[in-house]
């Protein structure tokens, strides 16, 4: 006897439709998570390139202080650079998309209290930043150039725009203080290493676990140094009403090179940025994803 003979046809159709929806959702989520992991890997490649170029400068072997756009240009000029950049561009799109998912669907379970809302706003900001970076990278892949400004030119441009507005000085100071707050948060992450809760390291070797945590700590500390410089110079730009004082990532690294023992300091921070990139590669493999999607 057919096991479905006593089940009304409309119920059978509803069950089949529900099954197809579940299967479709599972497939969609799988691709989203793969794209997110590819995004963390692409982010890692970008920061490893930034750090590598800065290290070369610090040890007198060429190199340069650059930002994320500059890292993409460097990648593009390598053998098979267009293909490599196309892969990285797809990853950057994935990272931007995942950041928006974190913001909208609270994929990291930040909650809906004030702290959680600020975290999710931060994710949205990261998403916008990486969407713009991905757009510039796509332009570069398709046409060999892009119209995006470097981080310093962009920072100086919007600083000048704000300083011409009523209360512009106060607003730029507040943004500088906010970025200093982000620097403090990065230092706190480096000290407490709470980011390890986001990693699924239960099944890995103890040396791998310790190495991943070290990369996260060193990388966050180096990123904190860069944020601190950017925030301080934004405040200086506001107080002096001089947008030319504002700095992006590339100029922040250059500022380190001009300090006493600058080559050493730049080299350490550059290694830290490479560690930050390497930690992003760890996240690509071991980060807990998808709890809320």
N, C-alpha and C positions, 0 to 999 in steps of 0.2 A: 504494500500500500504506500502511495506517495505521502511523505511526511508533511507536505504542504497542503494536502487535500482539504483539510478542515480550516485553513487560514484564509480569510477573505483576500481577494486579489488586491484590494486597495491597501491592506495592511502589508502584504508582501512587497508592493511597490514602494511604500514608505520606508520599509526596512532596507530595501536595495538602495534607495536614494540616500538614506542616512549613511549607509556603508560607503557609498561613493564619496560623500562629503567628508567623512572621517579620513578616507584614504587620500583625498585631495589635500586636506589640511595637513596631514602628516608629511606628504611629499613637499608641500609648500614650505613648511617649517624646516624640513631637512635642507632644502636649498637655501633658505634664509640663513641658517646656522653655518652652512658651508661658506656662504658669501661673507658672513661676519668673521669667520676664522681667516679667510683670505684677506679681509680688511685689516685685521691685526698684523698679519704678515707683511702687507704692503706698508703699513705705518712703520713697522720695524725696519724694513729696507730703507725707507726715507731717512730715519734718524741715524741708522748706521752710516749712511753716506755722508750726512752732515758732520757726524763725529769724525769720520775717517779723513775728510778733507781738512777739518780743523787740526787734526793731529799732524797731518803732513805739513801744514803751515807752522805749527809749533816746533817741529824738529827741523825746519828749514829745508824741506823736500818738496817745495811747491805748495800745492793745496790752496785753500782759501777759507774765509769765514762766509758761510752761506746760510740760506734758509731752506724751507721745504721746496719752494719753487726752484731754487738753484740746484737742489739735489736732483729734482726731476730732469732739469736740463742736463746735468752731468750724466745721468743715466741714459738720456736720449743720445748723447754723443759717443757712447760705447759701441763696440761691435754688436750687431743685432739689437741696437738700442731701441729702435721703434717697436720691435716685438716685445722686448722686456718692459718698456714703458706702457704698452697696451695692457699687459698683464697686471702691472702695478695700478694702472688707472682703474681697471675693473675692481681690484681690491679696495681702492680708495672710495669708489662708489659704494661698495659693500660696507665699508666702515662708516660712511656717512649715513647710509640706510639703517644700520644697526644702532647708531647713536640716536636717531629719531625714534626707533622702536623702544630703546631704553627710556627716552623721554616720555613717550606717549603711553606705552603699555607697562611701564615700570618693570622692565625685564630683570633688573637687578634688585627688585624688592626694596626700594628705598623708602616706600611708604608715602603717605599723603600729608604728613605733618610738615611744619615749616622747613625742617632740615631736609626732608625728602623732596619737597618742592624745589628748593634751591639746587639740590643735586640734579634733579630732572631738567631744570632750566639750563644747568651746566651741560648736560648731555645734548640738549637742543643746540646750544652754542657750538659745541664740538661738531655736531652734525652739519651746521651751516658752514663752518670753517673747512671741513673736509669735502663738502659738496663743491665749494668754490675751488678748492685745490684740485679736485677731480675734473672739474670743468676746464681748468687751465691745462691740465695734463692731457685731456682729450683733444683740446685745440692743438697742442704740440704734436700729438700722434698723427692727427689728420692733416695738418698744414705745415708742420715744422716750426711754428712759432705760436705764442699765446699773448694775449693782451693783459694778462694779470700783472699787477705791480709786485715788486719784492716786498718783503715784510716791513722794511724800514720806510720805503717810499709810501706804502699804504698807511702805516702808522702815522707818519708825518702829515699825510694828506687829510685823514679824518681828524687829527689833532688840530690842524689849522682851521678846518671847518668848524669844529666845536668852539675854538677860542674866539671866533668871530661872533658867536652867539651870546645873548644875555646869560649871565651865570656860567659862561663857558669855562672860565678858569676853575670855578668850583667843581664843575662836572668832570673836567679832565683830572683834577686832583682826586676826586672820588674814584675814577676809573683806575688811576695809579695805585690808590690804596687797596682797591679790590684785587688788582694783580699782585700787590705785595701780600695780600691775604692768601691768594692762590700759592704764592711762593711758600708762605708759612705752612699751608696745607701739605705741599709736596715734602717739605722737611719733616712734618709730622708723620706722613706716610713712610718716609725713609726710616724714621726712628722706631715707630711702632710695628711696621711691616704687617699691618692689618690686611693689606692687599692679598696676602697668601690665602685668606679665606675664600677668595674668588677663584682659586686654582684647585683643580682636582689632582692632587699629588699623592694620594693615599697609596697608589700602587707603584710609585717610582722609587728608584734607589735613593738612599739618604744623601749621597753626594749630589745627585741631581736636584733634590729638594733644596739643599743648602745653597747650591749654585743659583737656582732660580730666585731664591729669596735675596741673595747678595746682589744679583743683577737688578732686582726691583728696588732695593734700597739705594744702591749707587746711582741708578738711573733717575730715581725720583729726586735725590739730593742735587744732582747736576741740573735737572730741569728746574728745581727750585732756585738755584743760583741765577739761571738765565731769567726767570720770571722776576726775581728781585731786582736785577739790573733794569729790566724793561719798566717795571713799576716805578723805580726811583727816578729814572730819566723822564718818565711821563710827568711826574710831580714837578721836576725841575723845569720842564718845558712849559708847564702851566704857570708856575710862579714867575718865570722870566718872560712869559708871553712869547715864547720862541719855539714854534713847532719843529724847527730844525734840531732841537735837542732830543726829540723823541726817537726811540730806537726800536727796531725789530730784532728778531733772533740773530740775523747776520751782524748787525752793528753791536749787539750785546756781546757777542763773542769777540769782535774786534776790540771792544772796550777792555775786555780781560787781557788781551794781548798787549795793551798799552800800559798796563800796571807794572809795578816792580815785580820782578820774577814772572813777567807776563807769559813767557813761553811755557813755564812750568804750570802756572795756573790754567792757562788755556788748554794745555795738554791733559790735565786732570779732568777738567770739565768736558773736554772732547771725548775722553774715554768714558766718562759718565753718560754722555749722550749716546755713544755706541752701546753702552750697557742698557740704556733705556730702550733702544731699538731691539737689542737681543731679548730683553724681557718681553717686548711685544711679540716676538717670535714664540716665546714660551707661552704667552697668552693664546696665540693662534692654535697651539696644540692642547693646552691644558685648562684654559679658562672654562668655568661653568657657564653655560649659555642655555637659554631657552626655557627657563623655569616658568615664565609668564606668557609664552606665546604658543 
